[in-house]
């Protein structure tokens, strides 16, 4: 997996499932609402807001890690937002992206160091 400094993950630099990281989900607390700001088939730009995620403590947007295309939205997280807390980097993913031109994303070790130094 690859990671962004705004706490999103994507399976591979070329695409795949993506969502907010477990670190971000834990920091937000119990997630109660997910709304997509894009539709299947949309082209997205790096840093474009793709979803609104709300918890009992806060609200945040999830951003595209790179330019690419939205292949599929994970509508299960709309019906059951707690999936993001339960498995943020698995069944709680937000969507599937393809055709990414991602460069400069962090690997897992670099992301862990980033999180440790963020606090």
ROSE-4610 file (N, C-alpha, C; in Angstrom, 1 decimal, always signed):
// ROSE-4610
residu = [X/X/X/X/X/X/X/X/X/X/X/X/X/X/X/X/X/X/X/X/X/X/X/X/X/X/X/X/X/X/X/X/X/X/X/X/X/X/X/X/X/X/X/X/X/X/X/X/X/X/X/X/X/X/X/X/X/X/X/X/X/X/X/X/X/X/X/X/X/X/X/X/X/X/X/X/X/X/X/X/X/X/X/X/X/X/X/X/X/X/X/X/X/X/X/X/X/X/X/X/X/X/X/X/X/X/X/X/X/X/X/X/X/X/X/X/X/X/X/X/X/X/X/X/X/X/X/X/X/X/X/X/X/X/X/X/X/X/X/X/X/X/X/X/X/X/X/X/X/X/X/X/X/X/X/X/X/X/X/X/X/X/X/X/X/X/X/X/X/X/X/X/X/X/X/X/X/X/X/X/X/X/X/X/X/X/X/X/X/X/X/X/X/X/X/X/X/X/X/X/X/X/X/X/X/X/X/X/X/X/X/X/X/X/X/X/X/X/X/X/X/X/X/X/X/X/X/X/X/X/X/X/X/X/X/X/X/X/X/X/X/X/X/X/X/X/X/X/X/X/X/X/X/X/X/X/X/X/X/X/X/X/X/X/X/X/X/X/X/X/X/X/X/X/X/X/X/X/X/X/X/X/X/X/X/X/X/X/X/X/X/X/X/X/X/X/X/X/X/X/X/X/X/X/X/X/X/X/X/X/X/X/X/X/X/X/X/X/X/X/X/X/X/X/X/X/X/X/X/X/X/X/X/X/X/X/X/X/X/X/X/X/X/X/X/X/X/X/X/X/X/X/X/X/X/X/X]
num = [1/1/1/2/2/2/3/3/3/4/4/4/5/5/5/6/6/6/7/7/7/8/8/8/9/9/9/10/10/10/11/11/11/12/12/12/13/13/13/14/14/14/15/15/15/16/16/16/17/17/17/18/18/18/19/19/19/20/20/20/21/21/21/22/22/22/23/23/23/24/24/24/25/25/25/26/26/26/27/27/27/28/28/28/29/29/29/30/30/30/31/31/31/32/32/32/33/33/33/34/34/34/35/35/35/36/36/36/37/37/37/38/38/38/39/39/39/40/40/40/41/41/41/42/42/42/43/43/43/44/44/44/45/45/45/46/46/46/47/47/47/48/48/48/49/49/49/50/50/50/51/51/51/52/52/52/53/53/53/54/54/54/55/55/55/56/56/56/57/57/57/58/58/58/59/59/59/60/60/60/61/61/61/62/62/62/63/63/63/64/64/64/65/65/65/66/66/66/67/67/67/68/68/68/69/69/69/70/70/70/71/71/71/72/72/72/73/73/73/74/74/74/75/75/75/76/76/76/77/77/77/78/78/78/79/79/79/80/80/80/81/81/81/82/82/82/83/83/83/84/84/84/85/85/85/86/86/86/87/87/87/88/88/88/89/89/89/90/90/90/91/91/91/92/92/92/93/93/93/94/94/94/95/95/95/96/96/96/97/97/97/98/98/98/99/99/99/100/100/100/101/101/101/102/102/102/103/103/103/104/104/104/105/105/105/106/106/106/107/107/107/108/108/108/109/109/109/110/110/110/111/111/111/112/112/112/113/113/113/114/114/114/115/115/115/116/116/116/117/117/117/118/118/118/119/119/119]
x = [+0.8/+0.0/+0.9/+0.3/+0.9/+0.1/+0.7/+0.0/+0.3/-0.7/-0.6/-0.3/+0.1/+0.3/-1.0/-2.1/-3.5/-4.2/-3.5/-4.0/-4.9/-4.7/-5.4/-4.4/-5.0/-4.1/-4.7/-3.9/-4.3/-3.5/-4.1/-3.4/-2.1/-2.1/-0.9/-0.8/+0.4/+0.6/-0.2/-0.6/-1.4/-2.9/-3.3/-4.7/-5.1/-6.4/-7.0/-7.9/-8.2/-9.0/-8.3/-9.1/-8.4/-9.4/-8.9/-9.7/-8.9/-9.5/-8.7/-8.0/-6.9/-6.1/-6.7/-6.3/-6.7/-6.3/-5.2/-4.7/-5.8/-6.2/-7.2/-8.5/-9.0/-10.2/-10.2/-9.2/-9.1/-9.1/-8.3/-8.3/-9.6/-10.4/-11.8/-12.8/-12.6/-13.6/-14.7/-15.8/-16.9/-17.4/-17.2/-17.6/-19.1/-19.9/-21.4/-21.9/-21.1/-21.7/-20.6/-20.9/-20.0/-20.8/-20.3/-21.0/-19.9/-20.2/-19.3/-19.5/-18.4/-18.4/-18.1/-17.9/-17.6/-18.6/-18.6/-19.5/-18.6/-19.1/-18.4/-18.2/-17.0/-16.7/-16.0/-16.1/-15.5/-13.9/-13.4/-11.9/-11.6/-10.6/-10.3/-8.9/-8.6/-7.3/-6.6/-5.3/-4.6/-5.1/-5.5/-5.9/-7.4/-8.1/-9.5/-10.3/-11.2/-12.1/-12.9/-12.9/-13.7/-14.8/-14.7/-15.7/-15.7/-16.8/-17.0/-17.2/-16.4/-16.5/-16.7/-17.8/-18.1/-18.1/-17.6/-17.7/-18.4/-18.5/-19.1/-18.3/-17.0/-16.0/-15.7/-15.8/-15.3/-15.8/-15.5/-15.8/-14.5/-14.3/-13.1/-13.4/-12.6/-12.7/-11.6/-11.9/-10.9/-10.5/-9.3/-8.8/-8.1/-8.3/-7.6/-6.1/-5.4/-4.0/-3.3/-4.0/-3.4/-4.5/-4.2/-5.2/-5.5/-6.7/-7.1/-8.6/-9.2/-10.6/-11.3/-12.5/-13.3/-14.0/-13.6/-14.1/-15.4/-15.3/-16.4/-16.5/-17.7/-17.8/-18.2/-17.7/-18.1/-19.3/-20.5/-21.7/-22.0/-21.4/-21.6/-21.2/-20.2/-19.8/-20.8/-21.6/-22.7/-23.8/-24.1/-25.2/-24.7/-23.4/-22.8/-21.4/-21.4/-20.2/-19.2/-19.7/-18.8/-17.8/-18.1/-17.1/-15.7/-15.8/-14.5/-13.7/-14.3/-13.6/-13.2/-14.0/-13.8/-12.6/-12.6/-11.6/-11.3/-10.7/-10.4/-9.6/-8.7/-7.8/-8.2/-9.5/-10.0/-11.5/-12.4/-13.8/-14.4/-13.7/-14.1/-13.5/-12.9/-12.4/-13.5/-13.1/-14.1/-14.5/-13.5/-13.7/-12.6/-12.7/-11.7/-11.3/-10.0/-9.5/-8.6/-8.6/-7.7/-7.0/-6.0/-5.2/-4.5/-4.1/-3.4/-2.0/-1.6/-0.2/+0.5/+0.3/+0.8/+2.3/+2.9/+4.3/+4.5/+5.5/+5.8/+4.9/+4.2/+3.4/+4.3/+4.0/+4.8/+4.6/+5.6/+5.4/+5.0/+4.7/+4.2/+5.1/+6.4/+7.4/+7.5/+7.6/+7.6/+6.4/+5.2/+4.0/+3.9/+4.4/+4.4/+5.2/+6.4/+7.3/+6.6/+5.9/+5.2/+4.2/+3.4/+2.4/+3.0/+4.1/+4.8/+5.2/+5.7/+6.2/+5.2/+4.0/+2.9/+2.4/+2.3/+1.7/+2.5]
y = [-1.2/+0.0/+1.2/+2.3/+3.6/+4.6/+5.6/+6.5/+8.0/+8.9/+10.3/+11.0/+12.2/+13.0/+13.4/+13.3/+13.6/+12.4/+11.3/+10.0/+9.2/+9.2/+8.3/+7.2/+6.0/+4.9/+4.5/+3.9/+3.3/+2.0/+1.0/-0.3/-0.3/+0.4/+0.5/+1.8/+2.2/+3.5/+3.6/+2.5/+2.5/+2.5/+2.2/+2.2/+1.0/+0.8/-0.2/+0.4/-0.3/+0.2/+1.4/+2.3/+3.4/+3.9/+4.5/+5.0/+5.8/+6.1/+6.8/+5.7/+6.1/+5.1/+4.7/+3.6/+3.2/+4.3/+4.9/+6.0/+7.1/+7.5/+8.6/+8.2/+7.0/+6.5/+6.5/+6.0/+6.0/+7.4/+8.3/+9.7/+10.4/+10.0/+10.6/+10.1/+8.9/+8.3/+7.6/+7.4/+6.6/+7.3/+6.7/+7.3/+7.0/+8.1/+7.9/+8.3/+8.8/+9.3/+9.3/+8.8/+8.9/+9.3/+10.4/+10.9/+11.0/+10.4/+10.5/+11.9/+12.5/+13.8/+13.6/+12.3/+11.9/+10.8/+10.5/+9.4/+8.4/+7.2/+6.2/+6.8/+6.6/+7.1/+8.5/+9.2/+10.5/+10.4/+11.4/+11.6/+12.5/+12.2/+13.0/+13.5/+14.6/+15.2/+14.9/+14.9/+14.8/+15.8/+15.4/+16.3/+16.7/+16.2/+16.5/+15.8/+16.5/+15.9/+14.8/+13.6/+12.5/+12.0/+12.3/+11.9/+12.8/+12.9/+13.6/+12.5/+12.5/+11.5/+12.2/+11.8/+12.5/+11.5/+11.9/+11.1/+11.9/+11.3/+11.9/+13.1/+13.1/+14.2/+15.2/+14.8/+15.7/+15.4/+16.2/+16.0/+16.2/+15.4/+15.5/+15.1/+15.5/+15.1/+14.1/+13.1/+12.3/+12.8/+12.7/+13.3/+12.2/+12.4/+11.5/+11.6/+10.5/+10.5/+10.9/+10.9/+11.2/+11.4/+11.9/+11.9/+10.5/+10.2/+8.9/+8.9/+7.7/+7.5/+6.7/+7.1/+6.4/+5.2/+4.0/+2.8/+2.3/+2.4/+1.8/+2.5/+2.9/+3.4/+2.3/+2.2/+1.2/+1.7/+1.4/+1.9/+1.3/+0.2/-0.4/+0.5/+1.4/+2.4/+3.5/+3.7/+4.7/+4.1/+2.8/+2.2/+1.8/+1.6/+1.2/+1.9/+3.1/+3.9/+3.3/+2.5/+1.9/+0.9/+0.5/-0.4/+0.3/+1.7/+2.4/+2.3/+2.4/+2.2/+0.7/-0.2/-1.6/-2.2/-1.7/-2.2/-1.1/+0.0/+1.1/+0.8/-0.2/-0.5/-1.8/-2.2/-3.4/-3.2/-3.8/-3.7/-2.3/-1.5/-0.1/+0.9/+0.4/+1.3/+2.1/+3.2/+4.2/+3.9/+3.7/+3.4/+2.7/+2.5/+1.9/+2.9/+3.1/+4.0/+3.3/+3.8/+3.2/+4.3/+3.9/+4.8/+5.9/+5.6/+6.6/+6.9/+8.1/+8.5/+9.0/+8.2/+8.5/+8.5/+9.5/+9.6/+10.2/+9.8/+10.5/+10.1/+9.0/+8.5/+7.7/+7.7/+7.0/+5.5/+4.8/+3.3/+3.2/+2.0/+1.8/+2.3/+2.0/+2.4/+3.9/+4.6/+6.0/+6.6/+6.1/+6.6/+6.4/+5.3/+5.1/+6.1/+6.4/+7.4/+8.8/+9.1/+10.3/+10.5/+9.4/+9.5/+9.7/+9.0/+9.1/+10.6/+11.2/+12.6/+13.6/+13.3/+14.3/+14.8/+14.0/+14.4/+15.4]
z = [+0.0/+0.0/+0.0/-0.5/-0.5/+0.3/+0.8/+1.8/+1.4/+1.8/+1.6/+2.9/+2.9/+4.1/+4.7/+3.9/+4.5/+4.9/+5.1/+5.7/+4.8/+3.5/+2.6/+2.2/+1.8/+1.4/+0.0/-0.8/-2.0/-2.2/-2.7/-2.8/-3.5/-4.6/-5.5/-6.1/-6.5/-7.2/-8.5/-9.0/-10.3/-10.0/-8.8/-8.5/-7.6/-7.5/-6.6/-5.6/-4.5/-3.5/-2.8/-2.3/-1.5/-0.5/+0.6/+1.6/+2.6/+3.8/+4.8/+5.6/+6.2/+6.9/+8.3/+8.8/+10.2/+11.2/+11.0/+11.9/+11.9/+10.7/+10.6/+11.2/+10.9/+11.4/+12.9/+13.5/+15.0/+15.5/+14.9/+15.4/+15.3/+14.3/+14.2/+15.2/+15.7/+16.6/+15.8/+16.4/+15.7/+14.5/+13.3/+12.1/+11.9/+11.6/+11.6/+10.2/+9.3/+8.0/+7.0/+5.8/+4.6/+3.5/+2.8/+1.6/+0.5/-0.7/-1.8/-2.5/-2.9/-3.6/-5.1/-5.5/-6.9/-7.2/-8.5/-9.0/-9.8/-10.0/-10.8/-12.2/-12.7/-14.0/-14.0/-12.9/-12.8/-12.9/-13.5/-13.5/-12.3/-11.5/-10.3/-10.5/-9.8/-9.8/-8.4/-8.4/-7.1/-6.1/-4.9/-3.9/-4.0/-5.0/-5.1/-4.0/-3.3/-2.3/-3.0/-2.4/-3.0/-2.1/-0.8/+0.1/+1.4/+2.0/+3.3/+4.3/+5.4/+6.4/+7.7/+8.4/+9.7/+10.8/+11.9/+13.1/+14.2/+15.4/+16.5/+17.0/+16.6/+17.1/+16.0/+14.7/+13.7/+12.3/+11.4/+10.0/+9.2/+8.2/+7.3/+5.9/+5.0/+3.6/+3.3/+2.5/+1.9/+0.5/+0.2/-1.0/-2.0/-3.2/-4.2/-4.1/-4.1/-3.9/-5.2/-6.3/-7.6/-8.6/-9.8/-10.8/-11.2/-11.6/-12.1/-12.3/-12.3/-12.6/-11.5/-11.1/-10.1/-10.8/-10.4/-11.0/-10.3/-9.0/-8.2/-6.8/-6.4/-5.0/-4.1/-2.9/-1.9/-1.1/-1.7/-1.1/+0.3/+0.6/+1.9/+3.0/+2.8/+3.9/+4.1/+3.0/+3.2/+4.1/+3.8/+4.6/+6.0/+6.2/+7.5/+7.7/+8.0/+8.2/+9.2/+10.1/+11.1/+10.5/+9.2/+8.5/+8.4/+8.3/+8.2/+9.4/+10.6/+11.9/+12.0/+11.7/+11.9/+11.0/+9.7/+8.8/+7.7/+8.2/+7.3/+6.0/+6.2/+5.0/+4.4/+4.5/+4.0/+3.5/+4.2/+3.8/+4.0/+4.7/+4.9/+4.0/+2.9/+1.8/+1.2/+0.7/+0.1/-1.3/-2.2/-3.6/-4.2/-5.5/-6.3/-7.4/-7.5/-8.5/-9.5/-10.8/-11.8/-12.5/-13.2/-14.0/-13.3/-12.0/-11.2/-11.8/-11.6/-12.0/-10.7/-9.7/-8.4/-8.3/-7.8/-7.5/-6.2/-5.5/-4.2/-3.0/-3.2/-2.1/-1.1/+0.1/+1.1/+1.2/+1.4/+1.7/+3.2/+3.7/+5.0/+6.1/+6.0/+7.0/+7.1/+5.9/+5.9/+6.5/+6.2/+6.7/+8.2/+8.8/+10.2/+10.9/+10.3/+10.9/+10.8/+9.7/+9.6/+10.7/+10.9/+12.0/+13.4/+13.6/+14.9/+15.2/+14.1/+14.2/+14.1/+13.7/+13.5/+14.9/+15.9/+17.2/+17.9]
